């Protein structure tokens, strides 16, 4: 994290504050496999506007979950990669995937 921000006292609330937006979880899901360009993220995530995706990526960068690399090209190329902190959320996403898969089976 670049800026020290006040975090909630509850650890679960801290985690939720980092990934509370559904787009953030999907961004992490897509970046777990490796670096992606903005357009790749937008296509894989689906119905997210450019503005919302940009806002979420910037917030995740501020929180130290994502790094952004801009290449001096025309047109500009921007790549996003999970930081070590961002990658450390993988077990949480794995647990969410497992739970969601089991729930889907129960609901059939």
Z-matrix of the N, CA and C atoms (Angstrom, degrees):
N
C 1 1.441
C 2 1.516 1 109.70
N 3 1.312 2 115.66 1 130.60
C 4 1.458 3 119.65 2 179.05
C 5 1.513 4 110.67 3 -74.68
N 6 1.319 5 115.89 4 -51.58
C 7 1.459 6 120.93 5 -178.50
C 8 1.516 7 108.93 6 -100.36
N 9 1.320 8 115.41 7 135.03
C 10 1.455 9 118.89 8 174.78
C 11 1.521 10 106.88 9 -74.45
N 12 1.350 11 115.24 10 123.72
C 13 1.450 12 118.08 11 176.39
C 14 1.513 13 108.09 12 -121.82
N 15 1.302 14 114.61 13 154.97
C 16 1.450 15 119.19 14 -179.25
C 17 1.525 16 108.83 15 -74.13
N 18 1.311 17 115.45 16 126.03
C 19 1.458 18 121.11 17 -179.12
C 20 1.520 19 110.42 18 -103.73
N 21 1.328 20 116.73 19 150.89
C 22 1.460 21 119.93 20 177.94
C 23 1.527 22 111.14 21 -62.83
N 24 1.323 23 117.78 22 155.97
C 25 1.468 24 120.10 23 -179.64
C 26 1.536 25 112.99 24 -70.22
N 27 1.304 26 117.75 25 -27.99
C 28 1.464 27 122.08 26 -177.10
C 29 1.529 28 110.73 27 -84.25
N 30 1.341 29 118.58 28 124.22
C 31 1.469 30 121.06 29 -179.37
C 32 1.537 31 113.77 30 -59.29
N 33 1.331 32 117.04 31 -35.93
C 34 1.472 33 119.80 32 178.21
C 35 1.524 34 109.65 33 -64.23
N 36 1.305 35 116.24 34 -40.62
C 37 1.468 36 120.93 35 178.69
C 38 1.531 37 110.75 36 -66.16
N 39 1.314 38 117.64 37 -35.47
C 40 1.467 39 121.39 38 176.51
C 41 1.526 40 109.01 39 -60.63
N 42 1.341 41 116.00 40 -49.17
C 43 1.462 42 120.41 41 179.58
C 44 1.518 43 110.60 42 -59.61
N 45 1.323 44 117.09 43 -46.77
C 46 1.464 45 120.44 44 179.47
C 47 1.520 46 111.93 45 -61.55
N 48 1.318 47 117.53 46 -35.23
C 49 1.465 48 119.81 47 179.89
C 50 1.531 49 110.90 48 -65.30
N 51 1.333 50 116.90 49 -26.52
C 52 1.468 51 121.00 50 -179.21
C 53 1.523 52 112.28 51 -83.09
N 54 1.339 53 117.44 52 -31.18
C 55 1.460 54 120.32 53 -174.41
C 56 1.524 55 112.48 54 -128.74
N 57 1.324 56 117.24 55 22.39
C 58 1.462 57 120.53 56 -172.45
C 59 1.526 58 113.89 57 -65.72
N 60 1.285 59 118.31 58 -27.59
C 61 1.458 60 121.03 59 -179.66
C 62 1.527 61 109.20 60 -82.32
N 63 1.317 62 117.53 61 135.90
C 64 1.472 63 119.72 62 -177.16
C 65 1.523 64 111.65 63 -60.85
N 66 1.330 65 116.48 64 -30.35
C 67 1.464 66 119.42 65 -179.83
C 68 1.517 67 111.00 66 -67.56
N 69 1.330 68 117.08 67 -35.98
C 70 1.463 69 120.29 68 -179.80
C 71 1.521 70 110.68 69 -63.12
N 72 1.313 71 117.03 70 -41.77
C 73 1.459 72 120.67 71 179.03
C 74 1.527 73 109.96 72 -62.54
N 75 1.333 74 116.68 73 -41.85
C 76 1.464 75 120.30 74 -179.88
C 77 1.531 76 111.52 75 -69.56
N 78 1.319 77 116.84 76 -34.62
C 79 1.470 78 120.31 77 175.84
C 80 1.524 79 109.53 78 -63.26
N 81 1.313 80 116.52 79 -46.76
C 82 1.465 81 120.37 80 178.85
C 83 1.525 82 109.86 81 -61.14
N 84 1.329 83 116.47 82 -44.93
C 85 1.475 84 120.65 83 178.71
C 86 1.526 85 110.88 84 -54.08
N 87 1.328 86 116.29 85 -44.11
C 88 1.457 87 120.50 86 -176.79
C 89 1.525 88 113.15 87 -75.81
N 90 1.322 89 117.45 88 -31.11
C 91 1.464 90 120.40 89 -179.27
C 92 1.527 91 113.16 90 -84.07
N 93 1.324 92 117.66 91 -12.93
C 94 1.467 93 120.27 92 179.04
C 95 1.523 94 110.05 93 -60.29
N 96 1.330 95 116.92 94 -31.68
C 97 1.463 96 120.34 95 -178.71
C 98 1.525 97 112.20 96 -80.87
N 99 1.334 98 117.59 97 -10.01
C 100 1.457 99 120.39 98 177.71
C 101 1.510 100 112.85 99 140.16
N 102 1.311 101 115.38 100 -179.19
C 103 1.464 102 124.03 101 -177.75
C 104 1.521 103 110.71 102 -61.18
N 105 1.341 104 115.36 103 139.67
C 106 1.461 105 120.79 104 178.14
C 107 1.529 106 109.56 105 -135.37
N 108 1.318 107 114.80 106 149.84
C 109 1.460 108 120.52 107 172.63
C 110 1.520 109 108.92 108 -82.68
N 111 1.330 110 115.55 109 161.19
C 112 1.461 111 121.00 110 -177.56
C 113 1.534 112 110.97 111 -54.64
N 114 1.323 113 116.48 112 -47.52
C 115 1.466 114 120.70 113 -178.27
C 116 1.520 115 112.63 114 -62.20
N 117 1.333 116 116.52 115 -37.58
C 118 1.465 117 120.51 116 177.71
C 119 1.521 118 110.81 117 -63.56
N 120 1.338 119 115.60 118 -42.94
C 121 1.463 120 119.81 119 178.28
C 122 1.526 121 110.69 120 -62.41
N 123 1.303 122 115.74 121 -45.89
C 124 1.465 123 119.69 122 -177.53
C 125 1.532 124 111.14 123 -60.83
N 126 1.328 125 117.09 124 -42.28
C 127 1.474 126 120.80 125 179.09
C 128 1.525 127 111.56 126 -66.40
N 129 1.326 128 116.82 127 -44.15
C 130 1.466 129 119.42 128 -175.14
C 131 1.527 130 112.45 129 -73.09
N 132 1.320 131 116.93 130 -29.75
C 133 1.464 132 119.91 131 -179.05
C 134 1.529 133 111.11 132 -77.20
N 135 1.305 134 116.67 133 -35.30
C 136 1.463 135 118.69 134 177.29
C 137 1.507 136 113.22 135 103.18
N 138 1.302 137 116.37 136 -128.32
C 139 1.461 138 122.44 137 -169.66
C 140 1.523 139 112.53 138 -79.38
N 141 1.311 140 115.29 139 65.63
C 142 1.462 141 120.91 140 176.13
C 143 1.533 142 106.70 141 -123.83
N 144 1.314 143 115.36 142 136.17
C 145 1.463 144 118.47 143 179.12
C 146 1.530 145 109.50 144 -76.23
N 147 1.312 146 114.62 145 159.62
C 148 1.457 147 120.23 146 178.62
C 149 1.521 148 110.32 147 -59.94
N 150 1.321 149 116.91 148 -41.36
C 151 1.465 150 121.84 149 -178.53
C 152 1.528 151 111.23 150 -63.68
N 153 1.327 152 116.81 151 -45.60
C 154 1.466 153 120.58 152 -179.06
C 155 1.525 154 110.52 153 -65.90
N 156 1.320 155 117.34 154 -42.32
C 157 1.459 156 120.72 155 178.90
C 158 1.527 157 110.29 156 -63.22
N 159 1.318 158 116.51 157 -45.07
C 160 1.469 159 120.82 158 178.59
C 161 1.524 160 110.88 159 -60.20
N 162 1.325 161 117.30 160 -45.36
C 163 1.462 162 121.86 161 -179.95
C 164 1.527 163 111.14 162 -60.55
N 165 1.333 164 116.09 163 -44.73
C 166 1.461 165 119.76 164 179.92
C 167 1.518 166 111.79 165 -66.37
N 168 1.319 167 117.66 166 -42.49
C 169 1.459 168 120.68 167 178.60
C 170 1.521 169 111.19 168 -62.78
N 171 1.314 170 117.41 169 -40.72
C 172 1.477 171 120.40 170 178.59
C 173 1.519 172 110.92 171 -64.01
N 174 1.336 173 116.05 172 -42.58
C 175 1.463 174 119.96 173 178.06
C 176 1.521 175 111.92 174 -63.30
N 177 1.324 176 115.42 175 -40.27
C 178 1.462 177 119.89 176 179.36
C 179 1.524 178 110.79 177 -68.41
N 180 1.320 179 116.24 178 -32.81
C 181 1.468 180 120.06 179 175.95
C 182 1.527 181 109.73 180 -66.86
N 183 1.316 182 117.39 181 -43.71
C 184 1.471 183 121.82 182 178.16
C 185 1.529 184 111.22 183 -62.05
N 186 1.344 185 116.18 184 -35.74
C 187 1.465 186 120.64 185 -179.38
C 188 1.525 187 112.80 186 -80.66
N 189 1.331 188 117.17 187 -3.77
C 190 1.456 189 120.53 188 177.87
C 191 1.518 190 114.56 189 81.57
N 192 1.338 191 117.32 190 19.95
C 193 1.462 192 120.81 191 179.42
C 194 1.521 193 112.51 192 -92.38
N 195 1.336 194 116.34 193 -26.26
C 196 1.467 195 122.50 194 -172.90
C 197 1.522 196 109.40 195 -134.82
N 198 1.323 197 116.18 196 144.59
C 199 1.458 198 120.23 197 168.55
C 200 1.519 199 108.27 198 -110.47
N 201 1.304 200 114.95 199 150.11
C 202 1.467 201 122.47 200 -177.55
C 203 1.515 202 107.81 201 -122.17
N 204 1.324 203 116.00 202 127.90
C 205 1.462 204 120.04 203 178.42
C 206 1.516 205 108.15 204 -121.12
N 207 1.341 206 115.35 205 123.97
C 208 1.465 207 121.96 206 -179.64
C 209 1.517 208 108.09 207 -106.35
N 210 1.325 209 115.91 208 129.03
C 211 1.458 210 121.48 209 177.87
C 212 1.521 211 108.94 210 -99.68
N 213 1.329 212 116.27 211 136.91
C 214 1.465 213 121.81 212 -179.32
C 215 1.528 214 109.21 213 -79.30
N 216 1.309 215 114.82 214 75.47
C 217 1.464 216 121.84 215 179.40
C 218 1.519 217 109.00 216 -130.43
N 219 1.312 218 115.00 217 165.92
C 220 1.462 219 119.76 218 173.64
C 221 1.521 220 106.93 219 -123.48
N 222 1.334 221 118.56 220 119.44
C 223 1.473 222 126.97 221 -5.89
C 224 1.527 223 110.64 222 -68.55
N 225 1.336 224 116.05 223 157.83
C 226 1.463 225 119.70 224 -177.83
C 227 1.534 226 111.03 225 -62.43
N 228 1.314 227 115.07 226 142.65
C 229 1.465 228 121.43 227 176.84
C 230 1.517 229 107.00 228 -114.32
N 231 1.334 230 115.49 229 128.83
C 232 1.461 231 121.48 230 -179.96
C 233 1.525 232 107.90 231 -124.96
N 234 1.323 233 116.47 232 130.66
C 235 1.453 234 121.26 233 178.76
C 236 1.527 235 110.24 234 -120.93
N 237 1.316 236 114.91 235 145.40
C 238 1.461 237 121.94 236 179.69
C 239 1.519 238 109.55 237 -120.09
N 240 1.329 239 114.98 238 138.81
C 241 1.453 240 122.44 239 -179.24
C 242 1.522 241 108.45 240 -137.90
N 243 1.332 242 116.71 241 143.04
C 244 1.452 243 119.64 242 174.09
C 245 1.526 244 109.93 243 -71.25
N 246 1.295 245 116.19 244 141.03
C 247 1.461 246 121.73 245 172.01
C 248 1.529 247 107.74 246 -80.16
N 249 1.304 248 116.44 247 176.91
C 250 1.463 249 120.35 248 175.74
C 251 1.529 250 109.94 249 -59.08
N 252 1.321 251 116.78 250 -40.00
C 253 1.468 252 121.19 251 177.78
C 254 1.523 253 110.14 252 -63.32
N 255 1.314 254 117.16 253 -43.25
C 256 1.461 255 120.91 254 177.85
C 257 1.521 256 111.66 255 -62.54
N 258 1.320 257 116.27 256 -42.91
C 259 1.479 258 120.38 257 178.88
C 260 1.527 259 111.57 258 -65.59
N 261 1.320 260 116.57 259 -27.15
C 262 1.466 261 119.47 260 -179.49
C 263 1.527 262 112.15 261 -68.02
N 264 1.340 263 117.50 262 -10.91
C 265 1.470 264 121.13 263 176.92
C 266 1.534 265 112.17 264 -82.62
N 267 1.322 266 118.05 265 -4.55
C 268 1.468 267 121.42 266 -177.26
C 269 1.528 268 112.99 267 -55.27
N 270 1.333 269 120.24 268 -46.35
C 271 1.472 270 118.73 269 179.29
C 272 1.534 271 112.89 270 -59.17
N 273 1.316 272 117.08 271 -32.47
C 274 1.464 273 120.64 272 178.39
C 275 1.523 274 109.59 273 -68.16
N 276 1.334 275 116.75 274 -44.87
C 277 1.466 276 119.86 275 177.93
C 278 1.524 277 111.35 276 -66.46
N 279 1.323 278 117.26 277 -36.66
C 280 1.469 279 120.30 278 176.30
C 281 1.529 280 110.36 279 -61.43
N 282 1.330 281 116.67 280 -43.19
C 283 1.467 282 120.68 281 178.83
C 284 1.531 283 110.50 282 -64.87
N 285 1.331 284 117.29 283 -38.86
C 286 1.466 285 120.75 284 178.06
C 287 1.533 286 110.28 285 -65.10
N 288 1.332 287 116.25 286 -39.40
C 289 1.463 288 121.14 287 178.66
C 290 1.527 289 110.30 288 -63.18
N 291 1.319 290 116.40 289 -46.38
C 292 1.466 291 121.37 290 -179.80
C 293 1.517 292 110.25 291 -62.01
N 294 1.308 293 116.78 292 -47.89
C 295 1.459 294 121.01 293 -178.79
C 296 1.528 295 110.41 294 -61.98
N 297 1.335 296 116.72 295 -45.23
C 298 1.461 297 120.84 296 -179.77
C 299 1.519 298 112.06 297 -62.94
N 300 1.321 299 117.39 298 -39.99
C 301 1.466 300 121.01 299 177.99
C 302 1.527 301 111.22 300 -63.96
N 303 1.337 302 116.56 301 -44.24
C 304 1.455 303 120.57 302 178.58
C 305 1.525 304 111.61 303 -65.28
N 306 1.313 305 116.54 304 -38.62
C 307 1.466 306 120.34 305 179.87
C 308 1.531 307 110.44 306 -65.90
N 309 1.341 308 116.32 307 -41.96
C 310 1.457 309 119.92 308 178.53
C 311 1.525 310 111.56 309 -59.39
N 312 1.338 311 117.21 310 -38.82
C 313 1.463 312 121.47 311 178.53
C 314 1.531 313 110.25 312 -64.99
N 315 1.328 314 116.79 313 -43.09
C 316 1.468 315 121.27 314 179.72
C 317 1.524 316 112.11 315 -63.41
N 318 1.321 317 116.61 316 -31.86
C 319 1.474 318 121.09 317 -175.60
C 320 1.526 319 113.17 318 -83.43
N 321 1.326 320 117.80 319 -8.51
C 322 1.470 321 119.58 320 -179.30
C 323 1.501 322 111.74 321 -75.10
